[in-house]
Amino acid sequence: MFSEPDKMIASHYDANYGNFQTSLYQEIRREAFGEDIGQNSWLTSDEQDKFLGWLGLGGGESLLDVACGAGGPTLRIAAVIGCMVTGVDVHEQAIATARSLANQRGLENRANFRVVDANEPLPFLEASFGAILCIDAINHMSGLDALAETGRPPAVHRPDRCDRPSHP
Ligand SMILES: C[S@@+](CC[C@H](N)C(=O)[O-])C[C@H]1O[C@@H](n2cnc3c(N)ncnc32)[C@H](O)[C@@H]1O
């Protein structure tokens, strides 16, 4: 289903997603970021709030989070904005964790997580989303044009402007 390079990239995240909900990893995230929002990136809650201000997303809209990881940041957006969220990631364990977190937080009706290789055409109709986010993962993507077509142009936030270098 996925290309060898994409499978290899995803496997770099096995240790993290395999231990994501353990108390040790939660403690590490708390110590590193001050607040554990379930991120597997350098994103803090303050930074996410800033990005949300840029996006101007309303409660009735929907957001696509490309390479959403274990879904913590995506679910925080659903909770803070009250919008619908869709998260896609190539890592199966990350998506399984994201679904489990959505259930734990009572957000399963507003959150949809799917295993998708974002280097392939995305399985969504054009203009399906009011905004697109991609945090600490744009370095894994081979092209941005397909992403931009999935969101309403004025509301699409250029992922490369809200990304920063990924850690190993
Ligand atoms: C540094 S993590 C960031 C995760 C998430 N955005 C966050 O802030 O917690 C990078 C993510 O990119 C995902 N990824 C890498 N290549 C991908 C691809 N081709 N399609 C979808 N996701 C991909 C990895 O599985 C990993 O979850």
The ligand as an SDF file (V2000), in Angstrom:
LIG
                    3D

 27 29  0  0  0  0  0  0  0  0999 V2000
    7.2280   14.9250   13.7720 C   0  0  0  0  0  0  0  0  0  0  0  0
    5.7600   13.9910   13.5290 S   0  0  0  0  0  0  0  0  0  0  0  0
    4.5150   15.2660   13.7020 C   0  0  0  0  0  0  0  0  0  0  0  0
    3.1680   14.6960   14.0780 C   0  0  0  0  0  0  0  0  0  0  0  0
    2.0810   15.7330   14.3920 C   0  0  0  0  0  0  0  0  0  0  0  0
    1.9150   16.7010   13.3400 N   0  0  0  0  0  0  0  0  0  0  0  0
    2.3060   16.4170   15.7050 C   0  0  0  0  0  0  0  0  0  0  0  0
    2.4570   17.6550   15.7350 O   0  0  0  0  0  0  0  0  0  0  0  0
    2.3240   15.7280   16.7290 O   0  0  0  0  0  0  0  0  0  0  0  0
    5.7750   13.6980   11.7620 C   0  0  0  0  0  0  0  0  0  0  0  0
    4.6330   12.8100   11.2840 C   0  0  0  0  0  0  0  0  0  0  0  0
    4.6620   12.7120    9.8630 O   0  0  0  0  0  0  0  0  0  0  0  0
    4.1210   11.4460    9.5350 C   0  0  0  0  0  0  0  0  0  0  0  0
    4.4040   11.1440    8.1170 N   0  0  0  0  0  0  0  0  0  0  0  0
    5.6160   10.9530    7.5450 C   0  0  0  0  0  0  0  0  0  0  0  0
    5.4850   10.7010    6.2360 N   0  0  0  0  0  0  0  0  0  0  0  0
    4.1480   10.7650    5.9630 C   0  0  0  0  0  0  0  0  0  0  0  0
    3.3790   10.5960    4.7840 C   0  0  0  0  0  0  0  0  0  0  0  0
    3.9520   10.3140    3.6100 N   0  0  0  0  0  0  0  0  0  0  0  0
    2.0290   10.7140    4.8680 N   0  0  0  0  0  0  0  0  0  0  0  0
    1.4310   10.9910    6.0550 C   0  0  0  0  0  0  0  0  0  0  0  0
    2.1170   11.1490    7.2050 N   0  0  0  0  0  0  0  0  0  0  0  0
    3.4540   11.0570    7.1630 C   0  0  0  0  0  0  0  0  0  0  0  0
    4.7990   10.5200   10.5310 C   0  0  0  0  0  0  0  0  0  0  0  0
    4.1720    9.2660   10.6340 O   0  0  0  0  0  0  0  0  0  0  0  0
    4.6980   11.3730   11.8070 C   0  0  0  0  0  0  0  0  0  0  0  0
    3.5220   11.0860   12.5140 O   0  0  0  0  0  0  0  0  0  0  0  0
  1  2  1  0
  2  3  1  0
  2 10  1  0
  3  4  1  0
  4  5  1  0
  5  6  1  0
  5  7  1  0
  7  8  2  0
  7  9  1  0
 10 11  1  0
 11 12  1  0
 11 26  1  0
 12 13  1  0
 13 14  1  0
 13 24  1  0
 14 15  1  0
 14 23  1  0
 15 16  2  0
 16 17  1  0
 17 18  1  0
 17 23  2  0
 18 19  1  0
 18 20  2  0
 20 21  1  0
 21 22  2  0
 22 23  1  0
 24 25  1  0
 24 26  1  0
 26 27  1  0
M  CHG  2   2   1   9  -1
M  END
$$$$
